[in-house]
Amino acid sequence: MEKRYETVFILTPVLSDDQAKEAAKKFKKAITDLGGKIANEENWGLRKLAYPIQKKTTGFYHLLEFAGEGQEIVNQLEVAFKRDERVLRFLTVALDKHASAYADKRKGLVAEGKTRKKETATS
């Protein structure tokens, strides 16, 4: 059965916007290469940290929601985070059924208790 996960990572503020996007793209590719599917991606941009990390007071925040089989996908993703010197901090959590339902509702996939297919525009 496929489990859903959410990971937030903070990148060092010395990067440019393009470099931060490239780093996020690298982690998205790592997830998809391991058989995961990206459900949602949010770039929160440069934000102030609650406390200094490695003498830095700001960082680029990025959130990824994904689905995958087994724990191996999370383990490999966390190894990639640990090996990348651009990552200041990261946190990955498994979403329970309520959090998954909320994420679907937020994206507009669930309406009044019934699952609705995404409508595609025909042009």
N, CA, C and O atoms as a GROMACS GRO file, in nm:
protein
  492
    1MET      N    1   0.084  -0.119   0.000
    1MET     CA    2   0.000   0.000   0.000
    1MET      C    3   0.088   0.125   0.000
    1MET      O    4   0.190   0.131   0.069
    2GLU      N    5   0.048   0.221  -0.076
    2GLU     CA    6   0.125   0.344  -0.088
    2GLU      C    7   0.100   0.435   0.032
    2GLU      O    8  -0.015   0.460   0.069
    3LYS      N    9   0.207   0.483   0.091
    3LYS     CA   10   0.196   0.578   0.202
    3LYS      C   11   0.227   0.716   0.151
    3LYS      O   12   0.301   0.735   0.055
    4ARG      N   13   0.170   0.814   0.219
    4ARG     CA   14   0.197   0.954   0.182
    4ARG      C   15   0.288   1.017   0.285
    4ARG      O   16   0.276   0.993   0.405
    5TYR      N   17   0.380   1.099   0.236
    5TYR     CA   18   0.479   1.164   0.320
    5TYR      C   19   0.483   1.313   0.287
    5TYR      O   20   0.440   1.357   0.180
    6GLU      N   21   0.536   1.387   0.382
    6GLU     CA   22   0.558   1.530   0.363
    6GLU      C   23   0.698   1.560   0.414
    6GLU      O   24   0.734   1.519   0.524
    7THR      N   25   0.774   1.631   0.334
    7THR     CA   26   0.908   1.668   0.378
    7THR      C   27   0.929   1.818   0.358
    7THR      O   28   0.890   1.874   0.256
    8VAL      N   29   0.990   1.879   0.457
    8VAL     CA   30   1.027   2.021   0.450
    8VAL      C   31   1.178   2.027   0.466
    8VAL      O   32   1.234   1.967   0.557
    9PHE      N   33   1.241   2.101   0.377
    9PHE     CA   34   1.385   2.118   0.391
    9PHE      C   35   1.421   2.265   0.376
    9PHE      O   36   1.353   2.341   0.306
   10ILE      N   37   1.529   2.303   0.443
   10ILE     CA   38   1.578   2.441   0.443
   10ILE      C   39   1.714   2.442   0.376
   10ILE      O   40   1.805   2.369   0.414
   11LEU      N   41   1.726   2.526   0.274
   11LEU     CA   42   1.852   2.541   0.201
   11LEU      C   43   1.925   2.665   0.249
   11LEU      O   44   1.864   2.760   0.297
   12THR      N   45   2.055   2.664   0.236
   12THR     CA   46   2.138   2.775   0.280
   12THR      C   47   2.103   2.904   0.204
   12THR      O   48   2.073   2.898   0.084
   13PRO      N   49   2.107   3.019   0.270
   13PRO     CA   50   2.066   3.144   0.206
   13PRO      C   51   2.170   3.202   0.110
   13PRO      O   52   2.142   3.300   0.041
   14VAL      N   53   2.288   3.144   0.103
   14VAL     CA   54   2.391   3.198   0.013
   14VAL      C   55   2.365   3.160  -0.132
   14VAL      O   56   2.435   3.208  -0.222
   15LEU      N   57   2.266   3.076  -0.157
   15LEU     CA   58   2.231   3.035  -0.293
   15LEU      C   59   2.148   3.142  -0.362
   15LEU      O   60   2.082   3.222  -0.296
   16SER      N   61   2.154   3.143  -0.493
   16SER     CA   62   2.064   3.230  -0.570
   16SER      C   63   1.930   3.158  -0.582
   16SER      O   64   1.918   3.040  -0.548
   17ASP      N   65   1.828   3.229  -0.631
   17ASP     CA   66   1.697   3.167  -0.649
   17ASP      C   67   1.705   3.049  -0.746
   17ASP      O   68   1.642   2.946  -0.724
   18ASP      N   69   1.782   3.064  -0.852
   18ASP     CA   70   1.796   2.957  -0.950
   18ASP      C   71   1.864   2.834  -0.889
   18ASP      O   72   1.825   2.721  -0.918
   19GLN      N   73   1.964   2.857  -0.807
   19GLN     CA   74   2.034   2.745  -0.743
   19GLN      C   75   1.943   2.673  -0.644
   19GLN      O   76   1.949   2.551  -0.632
   20ALA      N   77   1.859   2.748  -0.572
   20ALA     CA   78   1.766   2.688  -0.478
   20ALA      C   79   1.662   2.604  -0.552
   20ALA      O   80   1.627   2.494  -0.508
   21LYS      N   81   1.613   2.654  -0.665
   21LYS     CA   82   1.516   2.578  -0.746
   21LYS      C   83   1.581   2.453  -0.804
   21LYS      O   84   1.517   2.348  -0.813
   22GLU      N   85   1.707   2.463  -0.842
   22GLU     CA   86   1.778   2.348  -0.897
   22GLU      C   87   1.796   2.241  -0.790
   22GLU      O   88   1.785   2.122  -0.819
   23ALA      N   89   1.824   2.282  -0.667
   23ALA     CA   90   1.839   2.186  -0.557
   23ALA      C   91   1.707   2.115  -0.529
   23ALA      O   92   1.704   1.994  -0.508
   24ALA      N   93   1.596   2.191  -0.530
   24ALA     CA   94   1.465   2.131  -0.508
   24ALA      C   95   1.431   2.034  -0.620
   24ALA      O   96   1.372   1.928  -0.596
   25LYS      N   97   1.469   2.068  -0.740
   25LYS     CA   98   1.445   1.982  -0.857
   25LYS      C   99   1.522   1.851  -0.842
   25LYS      O  100   1.473   1.745  -0.880
   26LYS      N  101   1.642   1.859  -0.786
   26LYS     CA  102   1.725   1.740  -0.763
   26LYS      C  103   1.655   1.644  -0.667
   26LYS      O  104   1.655   1.522  -0.689
   27PHE      N  105   1.595   1.697  -0.560
   27PHE     CA  106   1.528   1.612  -0.463
   27PHE      C  107   1.398   1.555  -0.518
   27PHE      O  108   1.361   1.442  -0.486
   28LYS      N  109   1.328   1.632  -0.601
   28LYS     CA  110   1.209   1.581  -0.667
   28LYS      C  111   1.245   1.465  -0.759
   28LYS      O  112   1.175   1.364  -0.764
   29LYS      N  113   1.354   1.480  -0.831
   29LYS     CA  114   1.400   1.373  -0.921
   29LYS      C  115   1.438   1.249  -0.842
   29LYS      O  116   1.413   1.137  -0.886
   30ALA      N  117   1.500   1.267  -0.726
   30ALA     CA  118   1.536   1.154  -0.641
   30ALA      C  119   1.412   1.075  -0.599
   30ALA      O  120   1.414   0.952  -0.596
   31ILE      N  121   1.305   1.148  -0.566
   31ILE     CA  122   1.180   1.081  -0.526
   31ILE      C  123   1.121   1.003  -0.642
   31ILE      O  124   1.084   0.887  -0.627
   32THR      N  125   1.113   1.066  -0.758
   32THR     CA  126   1.052   0.999  -0.873
   32THR      C  127   1.139   0.883  -0.922
   32THR      O  128   1.086   0.783  -0.970
   33ASP      N  129   1.272   0.893  -0.911
   33ASP     CA  130   1.360   0.783  -0.950
   33ASP      C  131   1.341   0.661  -0.860
   33ASP      O  132   1.363   0.548  -0.904
   34LEU      N  133   1.300   0.684  -0.735
   34LEU     CA  134   1.278   0.574  -0.642
   34LEU      C  135   1.134   0.520  -0.650
   34LEU      O  136   1.095   0.436  -0.569
   35GLY      N  137   1.057   0.568  -0.746
   35GLY     CA  138   0.921   0.517  -0.764
   35GLY      C  139   0.814   0.596  -0.693
   35GLY      O  140   0.699   0.553  -0.689
   36GLY      N  141   0.848   0.711  -0.637
   36GLY     CA  142   0.750   0.794  -0.568
   36GLY      C  143   0.679   0.887  -0.664
   36GLY      O  144   0.725   0.911  -0.776
   37LYS      N  145   0.567   0.939  -0.619
   37LYS     CA  146   0.490   1.034  -0.699
   37LYS      C  147   0.475   1.163  -0.619
   37LYS      O  148   0.432   1.160  -0.504
   38ILE      N  149   0.509   1.275  -0.680
   38ILE     CA  150   0.496   1.405  -0.615
   38ILE      C  151   0.348   1.446  -0.616
   38ILE      O  152   0.286   1.454  -0.722
   39ALA      N  153   0.292   1.470  -0.497
   39ALA     CA  154   0.152   1.512  -0.487
   39ALA      C  155   0.139   1.664  -0.483
   39ALA      O  156   0.045   1.720  -0.538
   40ASN      N  157   0.234   1.729  -0.417
   40ASN     CA  158   0.226   1.874  -0.402
   40ASN      C  159   0.367   1.927  -0.377
   40ASN      O  160   0.450   1.861  -0.315
   41GLU      N  161   0.392   2.047  -0.426
   41GLU     CA  162   0.521   2.112  -0.405
   41GLU      C  163   0.495   2.259  -0.375
   41GLU      O  164   0.417   2.324  -0.445
   42GLU      N  165   0.559   2.310  -0.272
   42GLU     CA  166   0.545   2.451  -0.238
   42GLU      C  167   0.684   2.509  -0.211
   42GLU      O  168   0.762   2.453  -0.134
   43ASN      N  169   0.712   2.620  -0.275
   43ASN     CA  170   0.835   2.692  -0.252
   43ASN      C  171   0.800   2.811  -0.163
   43ASN      O  172   0.735   2.906  -0.208
   44TRP      N  173   0.843   2.808  -0.038
   44TRP     CA  174   0.809   2.914   0.056
   44TRP      C  175   0.906   3.030   0.050
   44TRP      O  176   0.882   3.134   0.112
   45GLY      N  177   1.014   3.015  -0.022
   45GLY     CA  178   1.108   3.124  -0.040
   45GLY      C  179   1.202   3.145   0.078
   45GLY      O  180   1.215   3.060   0.166
   46LEU      N  181   1.267   3.261   0.077
   46LEU     CA  182   1.363   3.297   0.180
   46LEU      C  183   1.289   3.345   0.304
   46LEU      O  184   1.212   3.441   0.297
   47ARG      N  185   1.312   3.278   0.417
   47ARG     CA  186   1.245   3.314   0.542
   47ARG      C  187   1.346   3.317   0.657
   47ARG      O  188   1.454   3.258   0.649
   48LYS      N  189   1.307   3.388   0.761
   48LYS     CA  190   1.392   3.397   0.879
   48LYS      C  191   1.381   3.268   0.960
   48LYS      O  192   1.271   3.213   0.976
   49LEU      N  193   1.494   3.220   1.010
   49LEU     CA  194   1.496   3.100   1.093
   49LEU      C  195   1.460   3.134   1.237
   49LEU      O  196   1.482   3.247   1.281
   50ALA      N  197   1.405   3.039   1.309
   50ALA     CA  198   1.370   3.060   1.449
   50ALA      C  199   1.495   3.078   1.536
   50ALA      O  200   1.492   3.150   1.636
   51TYR      N  201   1.602   3.012   1.497
   51TYR     CA  202   1.730   3.025   1.568
   51TYR      C  203   1.842   3.005   1.465
   51TYR      O  204   1.821   2.941   1.362
   52PRO      N  205   1.960   3.059   1.491
   52PRO     CA  206   2.069   3.046   1.393
   52PRO      C  207   2.112   2.900   1.372
   52PRO      O  208   2.124   2.824   1.468
   53ILE      N  209   2.133   2.864   1.246
   53ILE     CA  210   2.186   2.732   1.211
   53ILE      C  211   2.311   2.757   1.128
   53ILE      O  212   2.305   2.823   1.024
   54GLN      N  213   2.424   2.704   1.173
   54GLN     CA  214   2.553   2.724   1.106
   54GLN      C  215   2.579   2.873   1.083
   54GLN      O  216   2.627   2.912   0.976
   55LYS      N  217   2.549   2.955   1.182
   55LYS     CA  218   2.568   3.100   1.181
   55LYS      C  219   2.484   3.171   1.074
   55LYS      O  220   2.518   3.283   1.033
   56LYS      N  221   2.377   3.108   1.029
   56LYS     CA  222   2.288   3.169   0.930
   56LYS      C  223   2.152   3.195   0.995
   56LYS      O  224   2.103   3.112   1.072
   57THR      N  225   2.092   3.308   0.964
   57THR     CA  226   1.965   3.345   1.027
   57THR      C  227   1.847   3.336   0.929
   57THR      O  228   1.732   3.354   0.970
   58THR      N  229   1.873   3.307   0.801
   58THR     CA  230   1.767   3.290   0.702
   58THR      C  231   1.795   3.164   0.621
   58THR      O  232   1.905   3.109   0.624
   59GLY      N  233   1.693   3.120   0.547
   59GLY     CA  234   1.709   3.002   0.463
   59GLY      C  235   1.593   2.990   0.365
   59GLY      O  236   1.486   3.046   0.387
   60PHE      N  237   1.615   2.917   0.257
   60PHE     CA  238   1.512   2.890   0.157
   60PHE      C  239   1.433   2.767   0.202
   60PHE      O  240   1.488   2.658   0.212
   61TYR      N  241   1.304   2.786   0.229
   61TYR     CA  242   1.218   2.676   0.272
   61TYR      C  243   1.149   2.614   0.150
   61TYR      O  244   1.109   2.685   0.058
   62HIS      N  245   1.136   2.482   0.152
   62HIS     CA  246   1.068   2.411   0.042
   62HIS      C  247   0.994   2.291   0.101
   62HIS      O  248   1.047   2.220   0.186
   63LEU      N  249   0.870   2.270   0.055
   63LEU     CA  250   0.787   2.160   0.102
   63LEU      C  251   0.754   2.068  -0.014
   63LEU      O  252   0.721   2.114  -0.123
   64LEU      N  253   0.764   1.937   0.008
   64LEU     CA  254   0.727   1.837  -0.091
   64LEU      C  255   0.634   1.736  -0.025
   64LEU      O  256   0.666   1.682   0.081
   65GLU      N  257   0.519   1.710  -0.087
   65GLU     CA  258   0.430   1.602  -0.046
   65GLU      C  259   0.441   1.495  -0.153
   65GLU      O  260   0.431   1.525  -0.272
   66PHE      N  261   0.462   1.370  -0.110
   66PHE     CA  262   0.478   1.263  -0.208
   66PHE      C  263   0.423   1.132  -0.154
   66PHE      O  264   0.400   1.116  -0.034
   67ALA      N  265   0.402   1.039  -0.245
   67ALA     CA  266   0.352   0.906  -0.210
   67ALA      C  267   0.452   0.804  -0.260
   67ALA      O  268   0.513   0.823  -0.365
   68GLY      N  269   0.470   0.697  -0.184
   68GLY     CA  270   0.564   0.594  -0.224
   68GLY      C  271   0.542   0.466  -0.147
   68GLY      O  272   0.476   0.463  -0.044
   69GLU      N  273   0.599   0.360  -0.199
   69GLU     CA  274   0.590   0.227  -0.138
   69GLU      C  275   0.707   0.206  -0.043
   69GLU      O  276   0.822   0.229  -0.080
   70GLY      N  277   0.679   0.164   0.078
   70GLY     CA  278   0.782   0.125   0.173
   70GLY      C  279   0.863   0.241   0.231
   70GLY      O  280   0.847   0.357   0.193
   71GLN      N  281   0.949   0.204   0.324
   71GLN     CA  282   1.030   0.302   0.395
   71GLN      C  283   1.158   0.337   0.318
   71GLN      O  284   1.223   0.437   0.349
   72GLU      N  285   1.193   0.257   0.219
   72GLU     CA  286   1.319   0.276   0.146
   72GLU      C  287   1.326   0.413   0.078
   72GLU      O  288   1.433   0.473   0.072
   73ILE      N  289   1.214   0.461   0.027
   73ILE     CA  290   1.212   0.591  -0.042
   73ILE      C  291   1.249   0.704   0.054
   73ILE      O  292   1.321   0.796   0.017
   74VAL      N  293   1.200   0.696   0.178
   74VAL     CA  294   1.231   0.798   0.278
   74VAL      C  295   1.377   0.788   0.319
   74VAL      O  296   1.446   0.889   0.333
   75ASN      N  297   1.425   0.665   0.338
   75ASN     CA  298   1.565   0.647   0.377
   75ASN      C  299   1.660   0.704   0.272
   75ASN      O  300   1.756   0.773   0.306
   76GLN      N  301   1.634   0.674   0.145
   76GLN     CA  302   1.721   0.723   0.038
   76GLN      C  303   1.715   0.874   0.024
   76GLN      O  304   1.816   0.939  -0.002
   77LEU      N  305   1.595   0.931   0.042
   77LEU     CA  306   1.580   1.076   0.035
   77LEU      C  307   1.657   1.145   0.148
   77LEU      O  308   1.722   1.247   0.126
   78GLU      N  309   1.650   1.089   0.268
   78GLU     CA  310   1.722   1.149   0.380
   78GLU      C  311   1.873   1.136   0.364
   78GLU      O  312   1.947   1.224   0.408
   79VAL      N  313   1.919   1.030   0.301
   79VAL     CA  314   2.062   1.018   0.271
   79VAL      C  315   2.104   1.127   0.173
   79VAL      O  316   2.210   1.187   0.187
   80ALA      N  317   2.018   1.153   0.074
   80ALA     CA  318   2.048   1.260  -0.023
   80ALA      C  319   2.053   1.396   0.046
   80ALA      O  320   2.139   1.478   0.015
   81PHE      N  321   1.962   1.420   0.142
   81PHE     CA  322   1.964   1.545   0.218
   81PHE      C  323   2.093   1.558   0.298
   81PHE      O  324   2.154   1.665   0.301
   82LYS      N  325   2.135   1.451   0.363
   82LYS     CA  326   2.254   1.454   0.448
   82LYS      C  327   2.381   1.476   0.366
   82LYS      O  328   2.476   1.538   0.414
   83ARG      N  329   2.384   1.426   0.244
   83ARG     CA  330   2.503   1.438   0.159
   83ARG      C  331   2.515   1.575   0.093
   83ARG      O  332   2.624   1.614   0.052
   84ASP      N  333   2.405   1.647   0.083
   84ASP     CA  334   2.406   1.776   0.014
   84ASP      C  335   2.439   1.887   0.113
   84ASP      O  336   2.366   1.908   0.210
   85GLU      N  337   2.548   1.958   0.088
   85GLU     CA  338   2.592   2.063   0.181
   85GLU      C  339   2.504   2.188   0.176
   85GLU      O  340   2.515   2.274   0.262
   86ARG      N  341   2.417   2.198   0.076
   86ARG     CA  342   2.326   2.313   0.066
   86ARG      C  343   2.209   2.304   0.163
   86ARG      O  344   2.143   2.404   0.189
   87VAL      N  345   2.183   2.184   0.217
   87VAL     CA  346   2.069   2.163   0.307
   87VAL      C  347   2.111   2.191   0.451
   87VAL      O  348   2.204   2.129   0.504
   88LEU      N  349   2.039   2.286   0.514
   88LEU     CA  350   2.066   2.316   0.655
   88LEU      C  351   1.991   2.219   0.747
   88LEU      O  352   2.050   2.164   0.841
   89ARG      N  353   1.863   2.199   0.721
   89ARG     CA  354   1.778   2.110   0.800
   89ARG      C  355   1.673   2.046   0.710
   89ARG      O  356   1.640   2.099   0.604
   90PHE      N  357   1.621   1.931   0.755
   90PHE     CA  358   1.511   1.866   0.684
   90PHE      C  359   1.428   1.787   0.784
   90PHE      O  360   1.478   1.747   0.889
   91LEU      N  361   1.303   1.765   0.750
   91LEU     CA  362   1.214   1.684   0.834
   91LEU      C  363   1.115   1.615   0.741
   91LEU      O  364   1.050   1.679   0.658
   92THR      N  365   1.103   1.484   0.756
   92THR     CA  366   1.008   1.406   0.678
   92THR      C  367   0.914   1.336   0.774
   92THR      O  368   0.957   1.272   0.870
   93VAL      N  369   0.784   1.350   0.749
   93VAL     CA  370   0.683   1.285   0.832
   93VAL      C  371   0.586   1.207   0.744
   93VAL      O  372   0.561   1.244   0.630
   94ALA      N  373   0.534   1.098   0.800
   94ALA     CA  374   0.431   1.020   0.730
   94ALA      C  375   0.296   1.083   0.762
   94ALA      O  376   0.268   1.115   0.878
   95LEU      N  377   0.214   1.102   0.661
   95LEU     CA  378   0.083   1.161   0.681
   95LEU      C  379  -0.017   1.052   0.717
   95LEU      O  380  -0.021   0.947   0.653
   96ASP      N  381  -0.099   1.077   0.819
   96ASP     CA  382  -0.205   0.982   0.852
   96ASP      C  383  -0.325   1.005   0.760
   96ASP      O  384  -0.321   1.094   0.674
   97LYS      N  385  -0.429   0.928   0.776
   97LYS     CA  386  -0.543   0.937   0.684
   97LYS      C  387  -0.612   1.073   0.691
   97LYS      O  388  -0.665   1.120   0.590
   98HIS      N  389  -0.611   1.136   0.807
   98HIS     CA  390  -0.675   1.267   0.822
   98HIS      C  391  -0.595   1.376   0.752
   98HIS      O  392  -0.652   1.463   0.687
   99ALA      N  393  -0.463   1.371   0.765
   99ALA     CA  394  -0.378   1.469   0.698
   99ALA      C  395  -0.384   1.451   0.547
   99ALA      O  396  -0.382   1.549   0.473
  100SER      N  397  -0.391   1.327   0.501
  100SER     CA  398  -0.403   1.301   0.357
  100SER      C  399  -0.535   1.354   0.303
  100SER      O  400  -0.540   1.413   0.195
  101ALA      N  401  -0.642   1.334   0.379
  101ALA     CA  402  -0.774   1.383   0.337
  101ALA      C  403  -0.774   1.536   0.333
  101ALA      O  404  -0.832   1.596   0.243
  102TYR      N  405  -0.710   1.598   0.431
  102TYR     CA  406  -0.702   1.744   0.433
  102TYR      C  407  -0.622   1.796   0.313
  102TYR      O  408  -0.660   1.895   0.251
  103ALA      N  409  -0.511   1.728   0.281
  103ALA     CA  410  -0.429   1.770   0.167
  103ALA      C  411  -0.508   1.759   0.038
  103ALA      O  412  -0.499   1.847  -0.048
  104ASP      N  413  -0.586   1.652   0.023
  104ASP     CA  414  -0.669   1.636  -0.097
  104ASP      C  415  -0.777   1.743  -0.103
  104ASP      O  416  -0.806   1.797  -0.210
  105LYS      N  417  -0.838   1.773   0.010
  105LYS     CA  418  -0.943   1.874   0.015
  105LYS      C  419  -0.887   2.012  -0.019
  105LYS      O  420  -0.950   2.090  -0.089
  106ARG      N  421  -0.769   2.039   0.032
  106ARG     CA  422  -0.703   2.167   0.006
  106ARG      C  423  -0.674   2.185  -0.143
  106ARG      O  424  -0.683   2.296  -0.195
  107LYS      N  425  -0.640   2.076  -0.210
  107LYS     CA  426  -0.610   2.083  -0.352
  107LYS      C  427  -0.737   2.079  -0.437
  107LYS      O  428  -0.729   2.096  -0.559
  108GLY      N  429  -0.854   2.057  -0.377
  108GLY     CA  430  -0.979   2.055  -0.452
  108GLY      C  431  -1.013   1.921  -0.512
  108GLY      O  432  -1.096   1.914  -0.603
  109LEU      N  433  -0.951   1.814  -0.464
  109LEU     CA  434  -0.981   1.682  -0.518
  109LEU      C  435  -1.102   1.617  -0.450
  109LEU      O  436  -1.160   1.524  -0.505
  110VAL      N  437  -1.140   1.665  -0.333
  110VAL     CA  438  -1.253   1.609  -0.261
  110VAL      C  439  -1.356   1.718  -0.241
  110VAL      O  440  -1.324   1.827  -0.193
  111ALA      N  441  -1.480   1.689  -0.277
  111ALA     CA  442  -1.589   1.785  -0.259
  111ALA      C  443  -1.708   1.713  -0.198
  111ALA      O  444  -1.761   1.619  -0.258
  112GLU      N  445  -1.751   1.755  -0.083
  112GLU     CA  446  -1.867   1.700  -0.013
  112GLU      C  447  -1.859   1.549   0.004
  112GLU      O  448  -1.957   1.478  -0.016
  113GLY      N  449  -1.742   1.500   0.042
  113GLY     CA  450  -1.726   1.359   0.071
  113GLY      C  451  -1.711   1.270  -0.050
  113GLY      O  452  -1.692   1.149  -0.034
  114LYS      N  453  -1.717   1.323  -0.169
  114LYS     CA  454  -1.702   1.243  -0.291
  114LYS      C  455  -1.574   1.284  -0.362
  114LYS      O  456  -1.542   1.403  -0.371
  115THR      N  457  -1.504   1.187  -0.412
  115THR     CA  458  -1.382   1.217  -0.485
  115THR      C  459  -1.417   1.267  -0.624
  115THR      O  460  -1.501   1.210  -0.694
  116ARG      N  461  -1.353   1.374  -0.662
  116ARG     CA  462  -1.379   1.438  -0.790
  116ARG      C  463  -1.252   1.430  -0.874
  116ARG      O  464  -1.143   1.456  -0.824
  117LYS      N  465  -1.265   1.396  -1.001
  117LYS     CA  466  -1.150   1.392  -1.089
  117LYS      C  467  -1.112   1.534  -1.129
  117LYS      O  468  -1.197   1.621  -1.142
  118LYS      N  469  -0.984   1.554  -1.149
  118LYS     CA  470  -0.937   1.684  -1.196
  118LYS      C  471  -0.993   1.709  -1.334
  118LYS      O  472  -0.987   1.623  -1.422
  119GLU      N  473  -1.046   1.827  -1.353
  119GLU     CA  474  -1.099   1.863  -1.482
  119GLU      C  475  -0.988   1.919  -1.569
  119GLU      O  476  -0.911   2.005  -1.526
  120THR      N  477  -0.981   1.869  -1.690
  120THR     CA  478  -0.880   1.919  -1.781
  120THR      C  479  -0.945   2.006  -1.886
  120THR      O  480  -1.054   1.977  -1.937
  121ALA      N  481  -0.879   2.112  -1.917
  121ALA     CA  482  -0.931   2.205  -2.017
  121ALA      C  483  -0.899   2.150  -2.156
  121ALA      O  484  -0.784   2.115  -2.185
  122THR      N  485  -0.999   2.144  -2.239
  122THR     CA  486  -0.974   2.099  -2.376
  122THR      C  487  -0.966   2.220  -2.465
  122THR      O  488  -1.059   2.300  -2.476
  123SER      N  489  -0.854   2.232  -2.528
  123SER     CA  490  -0.830   2.348  -2.614
  123SER      C  491  -0.807   2.304  -2.755
  123SER      O  492  -0.786   2.387  -2.843
   0.00000   0.00000   0.00000
